[in-house]
Amino acid sequence: MSRLEALQKFVEQSPSDPFPLYGLAMELKNAGQPEEAHQKFVTLETKFPDYVAQYLMHGQLLAGLDRKEEARGVFTRGIEASRKKGNAHALGELEQALDAL
């Protein structure tokens, strides 16, 4: 079983846990499958908008694909989520990423 298949299985076994879906999105990103990774990040944000870690990685993926307006939207939503969660570290990283666009 490949790493992608194992992660997909974890996602199916734990539909209420954002971490396996995040792991799958990251694995797709690292495997050179950006569109598939983007779709998983979209699903992740839809199902788990409070999962702050996703926003920086998703925004960076989009920025790397030269989809800067989409990246800006992701970073902005991540900033809002970070403020709600009181996650100052993520907030700082997302603000820096947004400023760098």
N, C-alpha and C positions, 0 to 999 in steps of 0.2 A: 504494500500500500504506500503510495507516495505521500509526501508531507501535505500536499494540497488535499488529497483525499481524506487523510486523517483529520485535518482541520475542518473540512466540510462535515465529517461525521460528528465531530465535537459540536459544531453549530447546530446540527439536527438534534443531537441529544440534549442540548442545553439552550433551548430557544429563548429563555428568559434571562440569559447571561450575556452581556455585551462583549465580554472578553474574547470568547472563541471567534465571534464574527469580526472583531477588530484584528485578531491574529490572522484570520483568513484574508482580510483586505490587505494587510501588510505583506503577507506571503505572496499574494498576487502582484502587488507593487514590486516587490523585490525579484519576482520571477519574470519581470518584463511584460506583464499583462496589465497595462495601465487602465484600459477601459473596463476590464473586469473588476479591478481594484476599485475604481471609481463607483461602479454600481454597488459594490459591497459597502463602501463608505456611505453612499446615499441611503441604503437600507439601514445601516447602523444609525445614522442620524435620525431617520424617521422613527425607528423603534426605540432608540435610546438617546434622546437629545441631551440628556444630562451627563453622558459619558464624555468627559472633557478631552481625554487623550486623543480622540479621533480627529478633532478639528485641525490641529497643527499638521498631522500627517496627510490628511485629505487635501488641505490647502496647498501644502508643498507639492503634492502630486499634481494638482491642477496647474500650479505656477510652472512646474517643470514641463508641462504640456503646452505652455504659453496660453493658458486659459485664465488670464489674470483677473478678469471680472468675476468669474466663478470662484476663483481662489479668494478674492476680496470678500465675497459673500460668506464663504465658509469661515474665514478668519473672523469676520464680524460676528457671526452667530456663535463662534467659539468664545469670543470675548464676552458676549452676553452670558453664555452658559458658565464660564469661569467666574464671573462676578456673582452669579446666583449661587454657585457652589462654594464661594469663598476660597477659590484656588488661586492664590496670588502668583505662584510659580507659573502655572499654565497661562494665566492672564498676561504676565510679562513676556513670555515667549510668543504668544499670539499677537500682542501689540507690536513687538519687534518684527515679526514676519509680515504683518500688515504694512508697517512703515517701509519695509524693504521692497515692497512690490513696485 
